[in-house]
Amino acid sequence: MDSIRVLLTGVGCPGAITVIEALKENGEQPVYIIGTDMSANAAGRWFVDEFHQVPPGRKDQEFAEAMLHLAKWTRPDVIFPQLSYEVQAWANHREEFDCPVMVANPELIQICSSKVHTYRNLTGIPIIKHRVCHDLQEFMFAVCDFGYPSKPVCVKPLMGKGSRGFHVLDAKDDRGDRLLNARPGEGFRPTFFELIGIVGQMNPFPHLLVMEFIEGPEITADVFCEGGEILMGFLKTREAIRAGLAMRFEIKDDPDLWGQALVIARQLNLSAFANIQFKGGRLLEINPRISTMMIQSNFNMPWLAVKYTLGLAGADELRAASECRSIGLRSIRYFNQIFPERTPNDESQNCIPADCCPDSRQHGDGDRHGSDGSRCDTRRGA
């Protein structure tokens, strides 16, 4: 049986190894994975069949040209983007590729990249109170209007990815405790006046989104859609947040939130993978990409999505598999190590290797290595 060739991007991201293993261990058909990442030391390079270092996805034209060149020589059957910073570039250029790209249209990506644009395109969905601030005076008024200093207030850039640039202003924060007990990377939360001092000196003023602070469980709908219909998916909690990453998850059954996800998908005409985040029962944001997966032997979303994209599975098969999700199934993220025989040291060079040619496709012996031939022991270790 011929292998399905999948070009999987961002193989250094936190959830990449799970996706790689889900595709490899699908139980139906061999999958040959061509992995890419902007880092030469991406952990996933040691788990894919073939690896290529590429430019950052935020460099739209440079990234697109590099990926077109790579796709020409490696001839994937399908392209599977994983990163927030890449999806816009993939969407902008998806029609230029000779194989399907698992990404939504450019307009939808733009809507989902901004909370404000997302909220404006939805009706009847509970959302977080927010205000866009275009100058320092608007920012100061908004923070006070949302209850600071009596209540915490949230601030983030108007256009931002995930938790990058997100801050909580909390006048009651115990800064002494943080000074003495916080780990590196868990340092001070900026005070109102510190933040004013920083953004007040920036020219031009960065457009900021001020939001109310919401307490309550954080639950996401991880879905795969076509034409505004959710074909498969599940709800899961996000727990034990560390540096913006959840470390524990549990599949939940919440008819109200699932109903909201169905409405959101229909109103925005969602397609491909999407991650719809709720906090305290209200919509937080939508990420138009795959998120941390909960893999089951009878419900393997990455593999089913590839099959559907290639016409090897119909919508009914995806809907039936989705019914097999195990409510209460828990997942714990943990840190692990790999042991390369040699570590790539060309970290600053973001390009398609010079040996990217048809001969580079002859890596089918099952060893995990990069395009430079380096190998490692991928046994699970402490």
Secondary structure, DSSP 8 states (H G I E B T S, - for coil): ---EEEEE--TTSTTHHHHHHHHHT-SSS-EEEEEEESSTT-GGGGTSSEEEE---TTSHHHHHHHHHHHHHHH--SEEE---HHHHHHHHHHGGGSSS-B----HHHHHHHTBHHHHHHT-SS--B--EEEE-SHHHHHHHHHHTTTTTS-EEEEESB--TTTT-EEE-TT--HHHHHHH--TTS-----HHHHHHHHTT-SS---EEEEE---S-EEEEEEEEETTEEEEEEEEE-EEEETTEEEEEEEE--HHHHHHHHHHHHHHT--EEEEEEEETTEEEEEESS------BTTB-HHHHHHHHHTTSS-HHHHHHHHTT--TT-EEE------EESS----TT--S--TT-SGGGG---SS--B-TT--BEE-----
